[in-house]
Amino acid sequence: MTQFRPHSAHWGAFTAVVEDGRVVEARPFPGDPAPPALLAAIPDAVHSPVRIDRPHIRRGWLRGDRGGGTLRGAEPFVPVDWDTAIRLVAEEVARVRDTHGPASIFGGSYGWSSAGRFHHAKTQLQRLLACAGGYTGQVTNYSYATGMTLMPRIVGTNAPVEGPVPEWRDIVAHTKLMLCFGGITLRNGQITSGGGARHEMALHLRLAVEAGLRLVNISPVRSDMPDWARAEWIPIRPGTDVALMLAMAHVLFSEGLADTGFLQRCTTGHEPLRAYVLGQADGVAKTPAWAEAITAVPAATIAALARDCARAPSLLAAAWSLQRAERGEQPFWMLPALAAMLGGIGKPGQGFAFGYGSMGGMGITRERVPSVSLPAMTNPARSVIPVARLTEMLERPGGAYDYNGQARSYPDIRLIWWAGGNPFHHHQDLNRLLRAWARTETIIVSEPWWTSPARHADIVLPATTTLERDDIGSSSADRFVLAMKQAIAPQAQARNEFDYLADVADALGVRERFTGQRDVGAWLRALYATWSEGCARRGIEVPDFDSFWEQGHVEIPEPPRTDVPFAAFARDPVAAPLHTPSGRIEIYSETIAGFGYDDCPGHPVWLEPREWLGGVAAATWPLHLLTSQPATRLHGQLDQGRVAAADKIAGREPILMHPADAAARGLGEGDIVRVFNDRGACLAGLRLSDAPMPGVVVMATGAWFDPLEPGRPGSLCVHGNPNILTQDVGTSRLGQGPSAQSCLVEVERWQGPLPEVTVHRPPPIEAP
């Protein structure tokens, strides 16, 4: 008998088609204008041969090896029963907590996990650890960590980065010119954290183009904007956007085009920036000619952009990727400063914003109702690190570091418990991470699949996929709340996080506090009731839980109005001040200046990165590697599926290269190449394209890390994980975000026998 079960994932709502206990198809949500191709990979993932079938323990850990050295990733695993696994996990958590303190347990577990809001692995794990005494967690994220830290300092809110941002409805009606630093990448619009029913980014962009919007794609990669958008492409050296913005500011100031009224009324500190831009502060005028030498963008083009923005209603937009680079604070700071000079902030379809091409839902008109969510518990240990400082924390227990004006020190981590995420996808410089990973006494990983973190763990706990449990999908960036109904029974011995964590909580004496004395069904009703109450406070009526569950979704109607960011502030900055020290946009921040950071001074500046095409390092490593989000998976999710496999070349992740760069190296389409620098090397399949500008190569992230010699840092990744190459340094002492996009490499043809990709089958398993 065929069954149809409504469900959702980060890449979209769908109906699971089930036959004989197996998911055979994922059908798109009715009415979705652009259903994602990723849905085709869902059956492959659920029934993958790389599913973890039962708990496993690394052989050496069972024999008393606490640390593992370089054996993690190389030693076989021993299967155990769930009772044994629960006992060992609870004993280890209690031992580390009681001997070294709760802050020695790292429960960061950063990752996208499930779109379901109850069975969300990180939230469930941190709830358990909070009940058990505490843990070290993480703040900010890999996507826009620098923006999260900076924006509240200069505009008093994270909204320009996270949303709400200027709505597409206003862009279509009012905007004449949109500068897109980093483009608008439609593949990223297929992903929404928490799931989404309608993928509308392309629809809205088409409407804007039809309305006559002039789009300018300022990016090293032409395909960061779809061809049908007819965008003007301005190739720019990676990591130099702030220099172009400063030169535009020079034109505005020197030609009297800046809106001095808005600057005086709504900003503070534009005078120091003006002195810097005009060269009065340091003797170097930031002219278009100055910027041309840095950016490779012609001076005349820069000057024309500035004048055009001053003459037409303009919106300045940037992708999140701009700040994932050395000194990533600078372009994110300069963008609102430049928008303030144009005077459009607070007007419909004008001003500045981030993230239109970074995730679905940005700019969509919707009611500002909260998403369904499992409430977090207070962490008694009160210990956190910036998310991108994972390796440094493991390397330097007790070591001092700066973050956002605070002098901090790293905790001494003895136990890592990771659930619902993949640090071998998100983190940089994997060889360095592997060495630091080996210092930890015990690593527990909760996973449905034998991913890289599971292969490098001591205790592996098999988790269900979302299709093996009931849940609710919800996102603040989408107008739908979605019933995620269990479609199949848990595979093999996989268990829900809530269930096995409740057993661990029982062994630690905190079961009732962890469960809240509710089962899954009671929790889903409680979460929905809380969300319904929030809707009611906004005057929105939604059906009761039973009706919602029967129907499979709730749609919140699109409001008749649009929200214009900063509109009240722009009308009257005294009556509606920002949450900044001055109450205004801080083009110059006395607070940040007071931190004394040489890598992030008091206003936006050009700071030369260590790795960029205009620097000394380019003589050795002449290609700039950009690592993009993939079109064939979500980060590392679904890499084992048919959609990702179809895009690979001889089983390797593709690398895009300009034909001129390939010809200079004697390379051709389809060649297997070695991509390398002094941090590591990986294999890739060469794909020729004139989309990247010469000197720039592009690889998608998320190919599962597959070292040629497991357990040995420095080994070649035969599959094509580019994080073996990216550098692990903070953006600055202010934001401490990741700097993945500042990465130089060289590429050569692979000469030896082609190594086998083994990461999509289970690791060695030893009989108990």
Summary of the structure (lengths in Angstrom):
residues: 768
radius of gyration: 25.6
end to end distance: 38.6
largest distance: 78.2
contacts: 2890
relative contact order: 0.17
helix: 33%
strand: 20%
